[in-house]
Every structure is written in C-alpha cells, then in structure tokens.
Amino acid sequence: MGDERRFPRWRDIRAVLPPLGRRDRLLAAAGIADIRLLARRRAPRLVFDYVDGAAEDEISMARAREAFARVEFRPRILRDVGEVPLTARVLGREISMPLVLGPTGFTRMMHRDGEKAVARAAARAGVPYTLSTMGTTSAPEVTRAAPGGWNWFQLYMARDRGRSRAALDLARDAGMDVLVVTADVPVAGARLRDVRHGLTMPPRLRRRSALGVVRHPAWWFDFLTSEPLTFATMGGSDLAGITNLMFDPGVTFADLEWIRGAWGGPLVVKGVQRVDDAVALAEAGIDGIAVSNHGGRQLDRAATPLELLPQVAEAVGDRAEVYLDGGVRGGADVAAALALGARACFIGRAYLYGLMAAGEPGVDRVLDLVRAELTRTIQLLGGSLDPSVVRLRP
C-alpha cells in the first residue's frame, strides 16, 4: 500500500500558489519590467500612459532604450569582487549609490502619497530626490516627510520672474540645497498619448474610459479619497494655464546668472544635448551637467543621451560633474553610463512605475532592484568601471 494521504496545510498550499497580495507580487518582481506591468494593471490607462509615453512618435524614448540594448560589456576575470563599493561623491557629498531620483510632475496622480513617498524611499536608500516645479507636494511638505534625506529642487523658469524667485525661496527655506534647472523646455512638447486621452489636471473620467473605474478600483478609490491634486509650488490645478505660465521661450544663458544669484547653492543644468552647450555651461561655472533629452518627452528625434555622454564627459573634463538622464531602467544601465563617463544617473519612469504599482513600498522595491543589479554587474565586470569594460555596438 502507498503512503496515507494527509490533509494539506495552508503553508504548504501557500508555498506553491502564485503571488496573491500586492506585497507578494512586488517581492516576486524580478526587474523594473515586472514593476512596470504591475503599474499598468493598477493604474488607469491615461495615468499609466502619462508616465510611459513620450513626445510625438516616441522615437527619442525608443532610441534611448535601444542604445542601452547596444551596450556590450567586456569583463575582466580573476579579480577579487567579494566587496564592490557602490558609493559615489556627488556635489561634494557621498551617496550610497550613483543614482538621483529625478523630478517628475503630477506625482500624486500615480499614488496619493506622491512626492512624500518618493522622498522617504530615497532617504532610506541614501540617494537624492528632486522635487519638480510641477510637483503636487510643496517643498516644505517634502522635507518634513523626509527630514533625513538629501532633497533637491527643480526649476522651470517662469515668464514671471517673481514666481520663479518665490519658488526658489520656498525650496531653499525648506532646506533644499541643490537646484536642477531644466533647460530643454522653451515650450511644451507634444505628448500624443496625453492628447488622445484628453489628460487634464486633475484627471477627469471620460465616457470612453468609464470602464477604468471597474478595472482599476484601487486607483480610483485612492484618487477619490485623497486631497484634490494641485500644482503645489505654482498654485492652482489648471494644466493649460500653468503650462502657458511655466515655460518661457525667452530664457537664455544669461538667465543662469540670475538663477545663480537667486539660489546661492550648487546648480545643475539638465537637458544638455550638444557638446558645445555642455562646454559653455562648464566654462560658466555650472556645477553639474545632465546629458538628457527629457526622457524623450520634449523634442522627438533628439540626441540619444548614452551616445552623447562620452563626448560630453571628455569635453567637460573635471570642470563640472556630468550625469546621464534618459532610458535608465536598471543597475546594468547605471554601470554602463558610469563606465562611459557619468558621475551618476537620473531616473524617473522607473520609480514612478513602482509608485503606481504599490506606493512607497513600490519605490523601495525599484531602488532595491537597481542596487542589486548594479552590484552584480560590477562584480561580473571584474570590480571596476572604466571605458575599457564597455562599448556601444554599431
């Protein structure tokens, strides 16, 4: 006779079941691509597409990712890689890994905790967080939520310089000490996914997306039981009005002097897409230069940041720190960028996927995945990152 059967215990059943709860699904995510799928399931299409989409035909965004797909690593062997430090020195301060959480607008649209959740996760991870001028939480609220974090502020130069000055004063008085000036938005790009959805601020339920209430009840409950979304720094919730007010097509290099005087602290310029512009910024004494095409969300067919990075790093030398922004979805991407000359990388979409998927724990999970992949990649490369360990295939 065979062995007698026994009544199965719950822990035995649970061990073979697929992930059931949000926390289980989050922990089961093997990479940022899995987090992205979780975000897509939780958020309505117009919210997900705001994060996931880009300008016009989305060629710039696709090229940024494709460039990372062309990275070829050339590892060294037989090196001691038992311990590989990840710390980096950015603007005179040590951070736990070479990563900056970049500025994103409408962040509370992804999850009710929005910028506060992201800032807290960044503080726990030991990396900077950058609050956007188009954010939905004010600078004082962010620094109160994450008092131990290194919180930066991002500025779009408004047509009304008084508004810009007030935004800078608010951020500085709240304890933010690094300013990121986004320089590639003289006018707003055409994000066609948003146009087709008729995206407004706050989001409104349209007839054709009414099924989203049924398909995404958790997001809608979260949204409807939260404080109304507003642009916390600039005031108001009129997207068209704020957009017209925020972006000044008359901004020039001369305005950087005004900004430097109004801010009085470290200054990073983001949106650099030409070597000569990078050199001009370095000669002007700018502290940091972010090679970036705005994640493909402004000018379509713009320069691909990873391809441009080595040229900028060589031309700028040690006159300014150089960062990469665009297409970064994991630790291997960060490793490639560092080997090609970046001091650190900015990420945006990646942590927003985590926020959409599960709120603050989702951002934590994204940062854990990036850290683990970066560590593993450096170990497999032989423990160091320099131009000899990477090349971009044609």
C-alpha positions as CSV (number, residue, x, y, z in Angstrom):
1,M,0.0,0.0,0.0
2,G,1.1,3.6,-0.7
3,D,1.6,6.2,1.9
4,E,-1.5,7.5,3.5
5,R,-2.7,10.9,2.3
6,R,-2.9,13.8,4.7
7,F,-5.0,16.9,4.7
8,P,-2.8,19.7,3.2
9,R,-1.8,22.5,5.5
10,W,-2.2,26.2,4.5
11,R,1.5,26.9,4.5
12,D,2.1,24.0,2.0
13,I,-0.6,25.3,-0.3
14,R,0.6,28.9,0.0
15,A,4.1,27.8,-0.9
16,V,3.0,26.6,-4.4
17,L,0.5,29.3,-5.2
18,P,1.3,32.3,-7.4
19,P,1.8,35.6,-5.6
20,L,-1.6,36.7,-4.3
21,G,-1.3,40.1,-2.5
22,R,0.3,43.3,-3.7
23,R,3.3,42.8,-1.4
24,D,3.9,39.3,-2.7
25,R,3.6,40.4,-6.3
26,L,6.0,43.2,-5.6
27,L,8.6,41.0,-4.0
28,A,8.2,38.5,-6.9
29,A,9.1,41.2,-9.4
30,A,12.5,40.3,-10.9
31,G,13.2,43.6,-12.5
32,I,11.8,47.0,-13.5
33,A,10.0,45.5,-16.4
34,D,7.9,43.4,-14.0
35,I,7.2,46.5,-11.8
36,R,6.0,48.3,-15.0
37,L,3.5,45.5,-15.6
38,L,2.2,45.8,-12.1
39,A,1.8,49.5,-12.6
40,R,-0.1,49.0,-15.8
41,R,-2.5,46.7,-14.0
42,R,-3.2,49.0,-11.1
43,A,-3.4,52.4,-12.9
44,P,-6.0,53.6,-15.4
45,R,-4.7,53.9,-19.0
46,L,-4.5,57.7,-19.1
47,V,-2.4,57.7,-15.8
48,F,-0.1,54.9,-16.9
49,D,0.4,56.5,-20.4
50,Y,1.3,59.8,-18.9
51,V,4.4,58.1,-17.3
52,D,5.0,55.5,-20.0
53,G,4.6,57.8,-23.0
54,A,6.8,60.4,-24.8
55,A,6.6,63.0,-27.4
56,E,5.1,62.6,-30.9
57,D,6.2,59.3,-32.4
58,E,8.2,58.4,-29.3
59,I,11.4,57.9,-31.3
60,S,13.6,59.6,-28.8
61,M,12.4,57.4,-26.0
62,A,12.8,54.2,-28.0
63,R,16.4,55.2,-29.1
64,A,17.4,55.9,-25.5
65,R,16.4,52.3,-24.6
66,E,17.9,50.9,-27.8
67,A,21.2,52.5,-27.0
68,F,21.4,50.6,-23.7
69,A,20.5,47.4,-25.7
70,R,23.6,48.0,-27.8
71,V,25.9,48.1,-24.8
72,E,28.5,45.4,-24.9
73,F,30.3,44.6,-21.6
74,R,33.9,43.4,-21.7
75,P,34.5,41.9,-18.2
76,R,37.8,41.4,-16.6
77,I,38.3,38.0,-15.0
78,L,40.0,36.6,-11.9
79,R,39.6,39.7,-9.8
80,D,38.6,39.8,-6.2
81,V,35.0,41.1,-6.3
82,G,33.9,39.9,-2.8
83,E,33.1,43.5,-2.0
84,V,32.4,46.2,-4.5
85,P,31.6,49.7,-3.0
86,L,28.7,51.5,-4.7
87,T,29.1,54.9,-3.0
88,A,29.6,57.9,-5.2
89,R,30.5,61.5,-4.5
90,V,28.1,64.0,-6.0
91,L,28.5,67.8,-5.5
92,G,30.8,67.2,-2.5
93,R,28.6,64.7,-0.7
94,E,28.7,60.9,-0.5
95,I,25.6,59.0,-1.6
96,S,25.0,55.3,-1.3
97,M,25.0,54.6,-5.0
98,P,25.3,56.8,-8.1
99,L,21.7,57.5,-8.6
100,V,19.5,60.6,-8.4
101,L,15.7,60.4,-8.3
102,G,14.8,62.9,-10.9
103,P,12.0,65.5,-11.0
104,T,8.5,64.3,-12.2
105,G,5.3,66.2,-12.5
106,F,1.8,65.2,-11.3
107,T,3.4,62.7,-8.9
108,R,0.3,62.3,-6.6
109,M,-1.6,61.3,-9.7
110,M,0.3,58.0,-9.5
111,H,-0.4,57.4,-5.9
112,R,-1.9,59.5,-3.1
113,D,1.4,59.7,-1.2
114,G,3.2,61.0,-4.3
115,E,6.3,63.0,-3.7
116,K,6.4,62.3,0.1
117,A,6.6,58.6,-0.6
118,V,9.4,59.0,-3.2
119,A,11.4,61.3,-0.9
120,R,11.1,58.9,2.0
121,A,12.2,56.0,-0.1
122,A,15.1,58.0,-1.5
123,A,16.2,58.9,2.1
124,R,16.1,55.3,3.2
125,A,18.2,54.3,0.1
126,G,20.7,57.1,0.7
127,V,20.2,58.9,-2.7
128,P,19.0,62.4,-3.6
129,Y,15.4,63.1,-4.5
130,T,14.5,66.1,-6.8
131,L,11.1,67.8,-6.4
132,S,9.7,69.3,-9.6
133,T,8.3,72.7,-10.0
134,M,5.3,70.9,-11.5
135,G,5.0,68.7,-8.4
136,T,1.9,68.1,-6.4
137,T,3.5,68.5,-3.0
138,S,5.2,71.6,-1.7
139,A,8.9,71.8,-0.7
140,P,8.2,72.2,3.0
141,E,5.9,69.1,2.9
142,V,8.6,67.0,1.2
143,T,11.4,68.0,3.7
144,R,9.1,67.4,6.6
145,A,8.2,63.9,5.2
146,A,11.9,63.1,4.7
147,P,13.9,65.3,7.0
148,G,16.9,63.0,6.8
149,G,17.0,62.9,3.0
150,W,19.0,64.9,0.6
151,N,16.2,66.8,-1.1
152,W,16.9,68.8,-4.3
153,F,14.6,71.2,-6.2
154,Q,14.0,71.5,-9.9
155,L,13.1,74.8,-11.6
156,Y,11.4,75.7,-14.9
157,M,11.9,79.4,-15.5
158,A,8.5,81.0,-15.4
159,R,7.6,84.0,-17.5
160,D,7.1,85.9,-14.3
161,R,10.5,86.0,-12.6
162,G,8.7,86.9,-9.3
163,R,7.1,83.4,-9.4
164,S,10.5,81.8,-10.0
165,R,12.1,83.7,-7.2
166,A,9.3,82.8,-4.8
167,A,9.7,79.1,-5.8
168,L,13.4,79.2,-5.1
169,D,12.9,81.0,-1.8
170,L,10.4,78.4,-0.7
171,A,12.6,75.4,-1.6
172,R,15.8,77.0,0.0
173,D,13.9,77.9,3.2
174,A,12.6,74.3,3.3
175,G,16.2,73.0,3.4
176,M,16.7,72.1,-0.2
177,D,20.3,72.9,-1.2
178,V,20.8,71.8,-4.8
179,L,19.0,73.3,-7.7
180,V,18.3,71.5,-11.0
181,V,17.4,73.9,-13.9
182,T,15.6,72.1,-16.7
183,A,16.8,73.9,-19.9
184,D,15.2,71.9,-22.7
185,V,11.6,73.1,-22.3
186,P,11.2,76.5,-24.0
187,V,7.7,75.2,-25.0
188,A,5.8,72.1,-24.0
189,G,6.4,69.0,-26.1
190,A,3.5,67.2,-27.9
191,R,2.8,64.0,-25.9
192,L,0.2,62.4,-28.1
193,R,-0.9,59.8,-25.7
194,D,-1.9,62.5,-23.3
195,V,-3.6,64.4,-26.1
196,R,-5.6,61.4,-27.2
197,H,-6.7,60.8,-23.6
198,G,-7.6,64.4,-23.1
199,L,-5.5,64.4,-19.9
200,T,-6.4,67.2,-17.5
201,M,-5.3,68.1,-14.1
202,P,-6.9,66.6,-12.0
203,P,-7.7,63.6,-14.2
204,R,-11.4,63.5,-15.3
205,L,-13.3,60.4,-16.1
206,R,-14.3,60.4,-19.7
207,R,-17.1,58.3,-21.2
208,R,-14.7,56.1,-23.2
209,S,-12.6,55.4,-20.1
210,A,-15.5,54.8,-17.7
211,L,-14.6,51.1,-17.6
212,G,-11.5,52.2,-15.8
213,V,-13.4,52.6,-12.6
214,V,-14.3,48.9,-12.8
215,R,-10.9,47.7,-14.0
216,H,-8.9,49.8,-11.6
217,P,-11.0,50.3,-8.5
218,A,-8.0,50.6,-6.1
219,W,-6.5,53.5,-8.0
220,W,-9.9,55.3,-8.3
221,F,-10.6,54.8,-4.6
222,D,-7.2,56.1,-3.8
223,F,-7.7,59.1,-6.0
224,L,-11.3,60.0,-4.9
225,T,-10.4,59.8,-1.2
226,S,-7.3,62.0,-1.4
227,E,-6.9,65.7,-1.3
228,P,-7.5,67.3,-4.8
229,L,-4.5,67.5,-7.0
230,T,-2.9,70.9,-7.4
231,F,0.5,72.3,-8.5
232,A,1.8,72.9,-5.0
233,T,4.6,75.2,-5.9
234,M,3.0,77.3,-8.6
235,G,-0.6,77.1,-7.2
236,G,-3.8,76.1,-8.9
237,S,-4.8,73.0,-10.9
238,D,-5.4,74.4,-14.4
239,L,-3.0,72.4,-16.5
240,A,-3.3,74.6,-19.6
241,G,-2.9,77.8,-17.6
242,I,0.1,76.6,-15.6
243,T,1.8,75.3,-18.7
244,N,1.5,78.6,-20.5
245,L,2.8,80.4,-17.4
246,M,5.6,78.0,-16.6
247,F,7.6,77.7,-19.8
248,D,9.4,80.8,-21.0
249,P,10.7,80.6,-24.6
250,G,12.8,83.6,-24.0
251,V,15.2,82.0,-21.5
252,T,18.9,82.2,-22.4
253,F,22.3,81.5,-20.9
254,A,22.2,85.0,-19.4
255,D,19.3,83.9,-17.1
256,L,21.6,81.3,-15.4
257,E,23.4,84.2,-13.8
258,W,20.1,85.5,-12.4
259,I,19.3,82.0,-11.2
260,R,22.7,81.5,-9.6
261,G,22.3,84.8,-7.7
262,A,18.8,84.0,-6.6
263,W,19.7,80.5,-5.4
264,G,23.2,80.7,-3.9
265,G,23.9,77.0,-3.9
266,P,25.0,74.2,-6.2
267,L,23.5,74.4,-9.7
268,V,22.8,71.6,-12.1
269,V,21.6,72.2,-15.7
270,K,19.5,69.3,-17.1
271,G,18.6,68.9,-20.8
272,V,22.0,69.2,-22.4
273,Q,22.0,67.6,-25.9
274,R,25.1,69.2,-27.5
275,V,28.8,69.1,-26.7
276,D,29.2,72.9,-27.3
277,D,26.4,73.7,-24.9
278,A,28.0,71.4,-22.3
279,V,31.3,73.2,-22.7
280,A,29.7,76.6,-22.4
281,L,28.0,75.6,-19.2
282,A,31.2,74.3,-17.7
283,E,33.0,77.5,-18.7
284,A,30.2,79.4,-17.0
285,G,31.0,77.6,-13.7
286,I,27.9,75.4,-13.6
287,D,28.4,72.6,-11.0
288,G,26.6,69.7,-12.8
289,I,25.5,68.9,-16.3
290,A,22.8,66.3,-17.0
291,V,23.0,64.9,-20.5
292,S,19.3,64.5,-21.1
293,N,16.6,64.6,-23.8
294,H,13.8,64.8,-21.1
295,G,13.1,61.1,-21.4
296,G,12.0,61.7,-25.0
297,R,9.1,63.8,-23.7
298,Q,10.1,67.1,-25.5
299,L,11.7,67.1,-28.9
300,D,11.3,63.8,-30.7
301,R,14.3,62.6,-32.7
302,A,16.6,64.4,-30.2
303,A,20.1,63.3,-29.4
304,T,20.4,59.9,-27.6
305,P,21.9,60.6,-24.2
306,L,24.0,57.5,-23.8
307,E,25.6,58.0,-27.3
308,L,26.4,61.7,-26.5
309,L,27.6,61.0,-23.0
310,P,31.3,60.1,-23.7
311,Q,31.8,63.1,-25.9
312,V,30.4,65.5,-23.2
313,A,32.4,63.9,-20.5
314,E,35.6,64.2,-22.5
315,A,34.9,67.8,-23.5
316,V,33.9,68.9,-20.0
317,G,36.7,67.1,-18.1
318,D,36.8,67.9,-14.4
319,R,35.3,71.4,-14.8
320,A,31.8,70.1,-14.0
321,E,30.2,66.8,-12.9
322,V,28.4,65.0,-15.7
323,Y,25.2,62.9,-15.2
324,L,23.1,60.8,-17.5
325,D,19.3,61.1,-17.7
326,G,17.2,59.1,-20.1
327,G,16.5,55.4,-20.7
328,V,17.9,54.1,-17.4
329,R,15.8,51.2,-16.2
330,G,18.2,49.2,-14.1
331,G,21.6,48.8,-12.4
332,A,23.3,47.5,-15.6
333,D,22.3,50.7,-17.3
334,V,23.8,52.7,-14.5
335,A,27.0,50.7,-14.7
336,A,27.3,51.3,-18.5
337,A,26.7,55.0,-18.0
338,L,29.4,55.2,-15.3
339,A,31.9,53.4,-17.5
340,L,31.2,55.9,-20.3
341,G,31.8,58.9,-18.1
342,A,28.8,59.7,-16.0
343,R,29.2,60.6,-12.3
344,A,25.6,59.4,-11.6
345,C,22.3,58.7,-13.3
346,F,18.9,60.3,-13.0
347,I,15.9,58.0,-13.1
348,G,12.2,59.0,-13.4
349,R,9.9,56.5,-15.1
350,A,11.4,53.6,-13.2
351,Y,10.5,54.9,-9.7
352,L,7.1,56.1,-11.0
353,Y,6.3,52.6,-12.1
354,G,7.0,51.5,-8.5
355,L,4.9,54.3,-7.1
356,M,2.0,53.4,-9.3
357,A,2.3,49.7,-8.6
358,A,2.4,49.8,-4.8
359,G,3.0,53.3,-3.4
360,E,6.1,53.8,-1.2
361,P,7.0,50.1,-1.0
362,G,7.0,50.0,-4.8
363,V,9.6,52.8,-4.9
364,D,11.6,50.9,-2.2
365,R,11.5,47.8,-4.4
366,V,12.7,49.6,-7.5
367,L,15.7,51.0,-5.6
368,D,16.5,47.6,-4.2
369,L,16.4,46.1,-7.7
370,V,18.6,48.8,-9.1
371,R,21.1,48.4,-6.2
372,A,21.2,44.6,-6.6
373,E,21.7,44.7,-10.3
374,L,24.4,47.4,-10.1
375,T,26.3,45.4,-7.5
376,R,26.0,42.2,-9.6
377,T,27.0,43.9,-12.8
378,I,30.1,45.4,-11.3
379,Q,31.1,42.1,-9.8
380,L,30.7,40.3,-13.1
381,L,32.7,43.1,-14.8
382,G,35.7,42.5,-12.5
383,G,35.1,45.1,-9.9
384,S,35.7,48.4,-11.7
385,L,34.0,50.7,-14.2
386,D,36.0,52.5,-16.9
387,P,35.8,52.9,-20.7
388,S,37.7,49.6,-21.3
389,V,34.8,47.4,-19.9
390,V,32.1,48.7,-22.2
391,R,31.4,49.7,-25.8
392,L,28.4,50.6,-27.8
393,R,27.9,48.2,-30.7
394,P,27.1,49.9,-34.0
